[in-house]
Amino acid sequence: MDVKITPKGLRVSNCLNQEEVAKHLGISLTQYRRKENGKVRFYADEIYKLSKLYDVPVNIFFTEKVSFGDTYDKNTT
C-alpha cells in the first residue's frame, strides 16, 4: 500500500494550522483552504515554499504520471 503525502498531512504532522501556512505562502486563509482541499492547484512558487517549510523534496508534491489533460487548459485555445 502506497502512502500519499499531502499538503494537509505535512501541515498536521508539523503541528501547523492553515492560517500559519497561508501566511508563509503569502496567500489568504480562504485561498489556502481551497488549495489544500484540492479545489485550486498550488502554483510552482507555493510548492517550492512548502518544500522549504516542511524540509521535503519538491517532487513529493507531484504524481509520477502527468497526462496532457492535466496540463492543457481547453479554455485557453
Backbone bond lengths (Angstrom), bond angles and torsions (degrees), N, CA, C in turn:
res aa  C-N    CA-C-N  psi(-1)  N-CA   C-N-CA  omega(-1)  CA-C   N-CA-C  phi
1 M - - - 1.442 - - 1.526 109.35 -
2 D 1.331 116.74 128.04 1.452 121.91 177.43 1.525 109.42 -86.48
3 V 1.321 114.98 139.35 1.454 120.60 175.61 1.517 107.48 -100.04
4 K 1.314 115.97 126.14 1.458 120.60 -179.13 1.528 109.19 -91.16
5 I 1.316 115.89 126.36 1.459 121.09 176.76 1.520 107.60 -90.70
6 T 1.311 115.99 124.10 1.457 121.37 -177.63 1.526 109.97 -119.80
7 P 1.340 116.70 159.15 1.463 118.81 174.46 1.532 112.51 -55.29
8 K 1.327 116.86 -38.82 1.468 120.00 179.02 1.524 110.75 -65.93
9 G 1.309 117.04 -44.48 1.459 120.52 179.12 1.519 112.11 -60.37
10 L 1.331 116.10 -42.44 1.464 120.06 177.61 1.526 110.99 -64.80
11 R 1.317 116.21 -42.03 1.464 120.28 -180.00 1.516 110.99 -61.34
12 V 1.320 116.51 -48.66 1.457 121.12 -178.33 1.530 110.90 -64.71
13 S 1.324 117.12 -43.58 1.468 119.72 -178.65 1.525 112.37 -68.32
14 N 1.332 117.30 -18.24 1.461 121.64 176.44 1.528 112.13 -99.54
15 C 1.324 116.54 11.12 1.464 123.41 176.39 1.531 113.13 55.30
16 L 1.320 115.16 42.44 1.463 121.14 176.84 1.520 109.11 -112.35
17 N 1.318 116.55 151.46 1.457 118.91 173.99 1.527 108.71 -100.19
18 Q 1.321 115.64 169.85 1.466 120.48 -176.33 1.523 111.99 -61.33
19 E 1.310 117.23 -36.83 1.462 120.58 -179.32 1.533 111.40 -63.89
20 E 1.314 117.25 -40.75 1.465 121.16 179.04 1.526 111.16 -62.72
21 V 1.324 116.64 -42.95 1.460 120.26 -179.44 1.524 110.31 -69.98
22 A 1.323 117.46 -40.75 1.462 120.97 177.27 1.524 110.63 -57.74
23 K 1.328 117.34 -44.13 1.464 121.21 177.91 1.519 110.81 -61.94
24 H 1.326 116.91 -42.42 1.466 121.17 178.78 1.529 110.88 -59.97
25 L 1.325 116.06 -37.73 1.464 120.54 -179.29 1.530 112.55 -82.92
26 G 1.325 117.10 -14.22 1.458 120.74 -178.58 1.515 113.28 75.93
27 I 1.338 116.17 31.86 1.462 121.13 179.14 1.521 109.05 -126.77
28 S 1.310 116.34 166.56 1.466 120.02 179.34 1.530 110.44 -72.40
29 L 1.312 114.49 159.72 1.461 120.34 176.90 1.525 110.29 -60.15
30 T 1.329 116.73 -41.77 1.470 120.99 178.81 1.524 110.78 -60.25
31 Q 1.332 117.09 -44.75 1.470 120.24 178.43 1.524 110.45 -61.19
32 Y 1.324 116.54 -44.37 1.462 119.04 -178.95 1.528 110.94 -63.21
33 R 1.298 116.89 -44.16 1.476 119.79 179.82 1.523 111.05 -58.62
34 R 1.320 116.33 -42.12 1.472 120.05 179.97 1.532 110.51 -64.50
35 K 1.317 117.02 -38.33 1.468 120.88 179.66 1.526 110.35 -70.16
36 E 1.326 116.71 -45.94 1.462 120.43 -179.21 1.522 111.53 -62.93
37 N 1.314 117.43 -32.95 1.462 121.76 179.60 1.524 113.54 -85.02
38 G 1.335 117.17 0.74 1.451 121.11 175.72 1.514 115.25 82.96
39 K 1.300 117.82 10.45 1.465 120.80 179.55 1.530 111.37 -79.07
40 V 1.332 115.95 -29.04 1.460 123.29 179.94 1.527 107.41 -135.63
41 R 1.308 116.98 144.45 1.464 120.39 -179.86 1.521 111.88 -82.80
42 F 1.329 114.86 151.80 1.459 120.91 173.72 1.523 108.84 -76.04
43 Y 1.338 116.39 143.79 1.464 121.69 173.47 1.524 108.71 -80.56
44 A 1.330 116.57 160.77 1.459 121.97 -177.80 1.529 111.83 -57.00
45 D 1.333 117.63 -42.38 1.466 119.57 -179.49 1.526 111.19 -66.36
46 E 1.310 117.81 -31.39 1.458 121.18 177.64 1.520 110.63 -70.97
47 I 1.313 116.87 -40.08 1.467 120.81 177.09 1.523 109.94 -62.45
48 Y 1.324 116.17 -41.73 1.466 120.46 177.95 1.534 110.20 -60.81
49 K 1.332 116.92 -45.11 1.468 120.64 179.83 1.527 111.23 -64.30
50 L 1.345 117.04 -38.38 1.462 120.04 177.04 1.525 111.21 -64.21
51 S 1.328 116.55 -40.48 1.467 119.60 -179.81 1.521 110.80 -63.42
52 K 1.318 116.87 -37.71 1.473 120.74 177.75 1.534 110.67 -71.41
53 L 1.323 117.03 -43.02 1.460 121.42 179.96 1.526 111.28 -58.54
54 Y 1.327 116.62 -44.64 1.458 121.60 -175.88 1.529 113.36 -95.06
55 D 1.334 117.04 -2.12 1.462 122.76 -179.31 1.529 111.39 55.19
56 V 1.327 114.25 52.19 1.465 121.51 177.92 1.527 108.47 -129.79
57 P 1.327 118.07 157.20 1.470 119.70 177.36 1.529 111.66 -68.89
58 V 1.304 116.01 146.92 1.469 122.31 -178.96 1.519 111.32 -57.61
59 N 1.316 117.82 -37.00 1.467 120.63 -173.00 1.528 114.25 -65.99
60 I 1.318 119.25 -12.67 1.473 118.48 178.07 1.522 111.82 -70.09
61 F 1.326 117.35 -15.44 1.456 121.03 179.93 1.522 112.66 -86.44
62 F 1.317 117.32 -0.38 1.459 121.68 -177.23 1.516 110.68 -118.67
63 T 1.334 115.18 144.95 1.459 119.33 172.64 1.522 107.82 -78.76
64 E 1.300 117.08 161.60 1.459 120.49 -178.74 1.516 112.18 -68.41
65 K 1.320 116.15 -34.25 1.457 119.66 -177.24 1.521 109.85 -110.24
66 V 1.306 115.77 130.05 1.461 121.52 175.17 1.516 106.56 -123.48
67 S 1.321 116.08 124.13 1.451 119.48 -179.23 1.519 110.04 -92.71
68 F 1.303 115.98 161.98 1.454 121.45 177.52 1.524 110.05 -57.57
69 G 1.318 116.96 -38.16 1.457 121.79 179.35 1.522 112.58 -63.06
70 D 1.333 117.18 -27.92 1.457 120.88 177.88 1.522 112.09 -72.52
71 T 1.316 117.10 -24.67 1.464 120.40 -174.08 1.520 112.91 -110.66
72 Y 1.306 117.63 -10.97 1.459 122.22 -174.21 1.511 109.79 -102.89
73 D 1.304 116.93 121.10 1.458 122.08 178.19 1.525 108.68 -95.27
74 K 1.299 117.14 108.86 1.462 122.37 -177.18 1.532 112.44 -63.19
75 N 1.320 117.00 -22.21 1.465 120.57 -177.47 1.526 113.20 -79.75
76 T 1.333 118.92 -8.36 1.464 120.46 -177.77 1.501 113.43 -94.25
77 T 1.323 118.41 -4.48 1.469 120.03 -179.62 1.498 111.63 -101.72
